[in-house]
Structures are given as structure tokens and as C-alpha cells.
Amino acid sequence: MRAGYSGVIETAPNTQTRVFAGKSVNLSAIARNVGCSPSHLSRVFSGSAYPSLATGRAIAYSLGMTVDEFVVHLDPVSGNVVATA
């Protein structure tokens, strides 16, 4: 059985959700579970910020995904997350 937290996946999009991996995910609920701000998560999910490994693991756990699955969904073309200097 996979991990995950209730309240993270919404049945319908709203102002606190973003579509990720084909599901409406509640950024505020994930932020509470992970311990970061919803605005940081918004930047991560839009590709304008990169999470630390610990944060990436926590986000993946919150979504009921492996870290590999999370990374692939962040960049579905290559599966790579490339940080710039």
C-alpha cells in the first residue's frame, strides 16, 4: 500500500489545487504535510523552483508516489529535474 495523506487529492479543481499526474492536488494540504509554503510548492510544480531531496521525498510521500514517479511527473519528457546555477 502506498503512503499519502487525505485531503491532498481533490475531486474537482479549485483555487488551492493544481493538476499534477492527472489529479487535482491541493497545494495547501501538501504544504501542511511537508512543512513548506503553498507558494514554494506552486513554484516547484510549475518548474520555476527545485525542491531539496528531503522536500521532494516528503512531497512524493504526501502524494502517495515514489520519488521516481514524482520526478517523472515534474518533467514528463525526460524524467530529469535540472537545477541551474
C-alpha positions in Angstrom: 0.0 0.0 0.0 1.3 3.5 -0.9 1.5 6.3 1.5 -0.4 9.5 1.1 -2.5 11.9 3.1 -6.2 12.5 3.0 -7.2 16.0 1.7 -4.3 16.1 -0.8 -6.2 14.8 -3.8 -9.4 16.8 -4.6 -12.3 15.5 -6.6 -12.6 18.8 -8.5 -10.1 21.7 -9.1 -10.4 24.8 -7.0 -8.2 27.8 -6.1 -5.9 25.7 -4.0 -5.4 22.9 -6.5 -3.1 22.2 -9.4 -3.4 19.3 -11.8 -0.5 17.0 -11.4 -0.1 13.5 -12.6 -3.7 13.6 -13.9 -5.1 14.5 -10.5 -6.2 17.7 -8.8 -3.7 18.1 -5.9 -4.3 20.6 -3.0 -1.1 22.6 -2.6 -2.2 23.9 0.8 -2.7 20.4 2.1 0.6 19.2 0.7 2.3 22.3 2.2 0.9 21.5 5.7 2.1 17.9 5.4 5.6 18.8 4.0 6.2 21.9 6.2 6.7 24.5 3.4 4.6 27.2 1.9 2.0 26.8 -0.8 3.8 29.4 -2.8 7.0 27.4 -2.8 5.1 24.3 -3.9 3.5 26.3 -6.7 6.9 27.2 -7.9 8.1 23.6 -7.7 5.0 22.3 -9.6 5.4 25.0 -12.2 9.1 24.2 -12.7 10.5 27.6 -11.5 11.9 26.1 -8.3 13.5 22.8 -7.4 12.9 21.0 -4.1 15.6 19.6 -1.9 15.8 15.9 -1.8 14.1 15.8 1.6 11.3 18.1 0.4 10.9 16.1 -2.8 10.6 12.9 -0.7 8.1 14.5 1.5 6.0 15.7 -1.4 6.1 12.3 -3.1 5.1 10.6 0.2 2.3 13.1 0.6 1.0 12.3 -2.9 1.4 8.5 -2.4 4.1 8.3 -5.0 7.7 7.1 -5.1 10.4 9.8 -5.6 11.0 8.5 -9.1 7.3 8.8 -10.0 7.3 12.4 -8.6 10.3 13.4 -10.6 9.0 11.8 -13.8 5.8 13.8 -13.4 7.7 17.0 -12.8 9.4 16.6 -16.2 7.4 14.0 -18.1 9.6 14.4 -21.3 12.9 13.3 -19.8 12.2 12.5 -16.2 15.0 14.8 -15.2 15.0 17.8 -12.9 17.9 20.0 -13.8 19.0 22.7 -11.4 20.6 25.8 -12.8 23.4 27.7 -11.1 
